[in-house]
Amino acid sequence: MIPTLHIVTDDEILRREDFIFRAARVLEAGGEDVALHLRGPRTTGRILYSLARVLQGIAQASGSTFLANDRVDLALALALSGAHLGQRSLPPEVARDVLGPHRLLGLSVHGAEEAREGLNGAVDFLLAGTMFPSASHPEGFPGGAPGGVARIRAIQEVTHLPLLAIGGITPEKVGEVLAAGAHGVAVRGGIWDAVDPTAATRGYLYELGKGTGK
């Protein structure tokens, strides 16, 4: 099962003193409907491993999915739920050979051409963006201009894999992206910058539930 809410970290979030505490609250609130992506491209492997060791136990207890972004080695070392790849990561078919057939594998794409990489059966879902302007990808961002829900529709023309929309997704925009055909959403600031990450997680899940009929 591919969770409908994917929550992504970055290097700055991982450095926050209360990260583990907040991540635990998110996992406990979301349970099986949440996937946590441990992403820290400039964070050392030692630190990522240390964080993942703690969070893996919490994820298992809550029934949440726990993925290592761009770190297939970490997913294997700690028997995580799987991994997620970017466009500069290992080729999907190579990552699948390393991970084996039973772990989840996702791929970030920005359009139909990149989505075709997932047609060889190596990946289980696609994370499609950028949808809307955000702090990390404002209007006019080089190479990553927001494409709106038209991007979801274009990608759907070349694949039947579940699509997770990312980029400026607020709870108010969830219905729009689901109506365009997305399986769910992926968020960063909407969770980690919230005053109450537990309430924010439940807020997203409520909107996702309305769109999926849960």
C-alpha positions in Angstrom: 0.0 0.0 0.0 1.3 3.5 -0.9 0.4 6.0 1.8 -1.5 9.1 0.7 0.5 11.5 2.8 4.3 11.7 2.3 6.3 14.0 4.6 9.7 15.0 3.5 12.6 16.4 5.5 15.6 18.5 4.4 19.0 19.4 6.0 17.7 22.4 7.9 14.8 20.4 9.4 17.1 17.6 10.4 19.3 20.0 12.4 16.4 21.3 14.5 16.8 20.3 18.2 13.2 19.0 18.4 13.2 17.1 15.1 13.0 13.6 16.6 10.2 14.7 19.0 8.2 16.3 16.2 8.8 13.4 13.8 7.6 10.9 16.4 4.4 12.9 16.9 3.9 13.0 13.1 4.3 9.2 12.8 2.1 8.5 15.7 -0.6 10.8 14.3 -0.5 9.4 10.8 0.1 5.7 11.3 -0.3 3.6 8.1 -1.5 6.6 6.1 1.9 8.4 6.4 5.2 7.9 4.7 8.2 9.7 6.2 11.0 10.5 3.8 14.4 11.0 5.5 16.1 13.4 3.2 19.2 15.3 3.9 21.5 15.6 0.8 24.2 17.6 2.7 23.8 15.7 6.0 26.5 13.1 6.7 25.7 9.4 6.5 26.6 9.0 10.1 24.0 11.5 11.2 21.4 10.1 8.9 22.0 6.6 10.2 21.7 7.8 13.8 18.4 9.5 13.1 17.1 6.6 11.1 17.9 4.1 13.9 15.7 6.0 16.3 12.9 6.8 13.9 12.7 3.2 12.5 11.5 1.9 15.8 8.8 4.6 16.0 7.7 4.0 12.4 7.4 0.3 13.0 5.3 0.8 16.2 3.0 3.2 14.4 2.7 1.2 11.2 4.1 4.1 9.2 6.2 3.8 6.0 9.8 5.0 6.4 11.9 5.7 3.3 15.5 6.9 2.9 15.8 9.5 0.1 18.7 8.8 -2.2 20.3 6.4 0.3 19.6 2.9 -0.8 22.5 1.8 1.5 20.6 3.2 4.6 17.4 1.5 3.6 19.3 -1.8 3.5 21.4 -1.3 6.6 18.3 -0.6 8.8 15.7 -2.7 6.9 13.6 0.4 6.2 10.4 0.2 4.2 12.3 1.3 1.1 14.0 4.2 -0.6 13.2 7.2 -2.8 15.2 8.3 -5.8 15.8 11.7 -7.4 16.9 12.4 -10.9 20.6 12.3 -9.8 20.3 9.1 -7.9 21.0 5.5 -9.0 19.0 4.4 -12.0 15.7 2.9 -10.8 16.5 -0.5 -12.2 19.9 -0.6 -10.4 18.3 0.5 -7.1 15.6 -2.2 -7.5 18.2 -4.9 -8.0 20.0 -3.7 -4.8 16.8 -3.4 -2.7 15.1 -6.6 -3.9 11.5 -7.0 -4.9 9.7 -6.4 -1.6 10.7 -2.9 -0.5 9.0 0.3 -1.8 10.9 2.4 -4.3 9.8 5.8 -5.4 11.1 8.2 -8.1 10.8 12.0 -8.3 9.8 13.4 -11.7 9.1 16.8 -13.2 7.3 15.8 -16.3 6.2 13.0 -18.7 9.7 12.4 -20.1 11.2 11.6 -16.7 8.1 9.6 -15.7 8.8 7.1 -18.5 11.8 6.0 -16.5 9.3 4.3 -14.2 7.7 2.2 -17.0 10.2 -0.7 -16.6 8.6 -1.9 -13.4 11.4 -0.8 -11.1 9.5 1.8 -9.1 6.2 1.6 -7.2 5.2 5.3 -7.2 6.1 8.7 -8.6 6.5 12.0 -6.7 5.6 14.7 -9.2 6.4 18.3 -8.9 6.6 21.1 -8.6 2.9 21.9 -8.4 2.6 25.3 -6.8 5.0 28.0 -5.7 6.6 27.5 -2.4 9.4 28.9 -0.2 11.9 26.5 -1.8 10.5 26.7 -5.3 9.1 30.2 -5.9 7.6 31.5 -9.1 10.4 31.6 -11.7 12.6 29.1 -9.9 15.2 27.9 -12.5 14.6 24.4 -13.7 11.7 23.8 -11.3 8.9 26.2 -12.2 5.6 25.2 -10.8 3.4 23.4 -13.3 0.1 23.2 -11.5 -2.2 20.2 -11.8 -1.7 20.1 -15.6 1.6 18.4 -14.7 -0.3 15.6 -13.0 -2.5 15.1 -16.1 0.5 15.1 -18.4 2.3 12.5 -16.4 -0.8 10.3 -16.2 -0.8 10.0 -19.9 2.4 8.0 -19.8 2.1 6.0 -16.6 -0.4 4.2 -14.4 1.8 4.4 -11.3 0.4 6.2 -8.2 1.3 9.9 -8.3 2.1 12.0 -5.2 1.9 15.7 -5.9 4.6 17.9 -4.2 5.3 21.6 -4.1 3.3 24.2 -2.3 0.6 21.8 -1.2 -1.5 23.3 1.5 -4.5 21.4 2.9 -6.8 23.7 0.8 -5.1 22.5 -2.4 -5.4 18.8 -1.6 -8.8 18.4 -3.2 -7.6 20.1 -6.4 -4.7 17.7 -6.9 -6.8 14.6 -6.0 -9.4 15.7 -8.6 -6.6 15.9 -11.2 -5.8 12.2 -10.5 -3.1 12.3 -7.8 -3.0 9.4 -5.4 -1.9 11.7 -2.6 0.4 14.5 -1.7 4.0 15.1 -0.3 4.7 18.0 1.9 7.6 19.6 3.8 6.9 23.1 5.3 3.2 22.4 5.8 4.2 19.9 8.5 7.6 20.9 9.9 6.9 24.6 10.0 3.5 24.1 11.7 3.1 25.2 15.3 1.5 21.8 16.0 2.8 19.1 13.6 0.3 16.5 15.0 -2.7 18.8 14.1 -1.1 19.6 10.8 -0.8 15.9 9.9 -4.3 15.2 10.9 -5.5 18.2 8.9 -3.9 16.9 5.7 -5.2 13.4 6.3 -8.7 14.8 6.8 -8.6 16.5 3.4 -7.1 13.4 1.8 -9.8 11.3 3.3 -12.5 13.6 1.8 -10.9 13.2 -1.6 -10.4 9.4 -1.5 -13.7 8.6 0.3 -12.0 7.3 3.5 
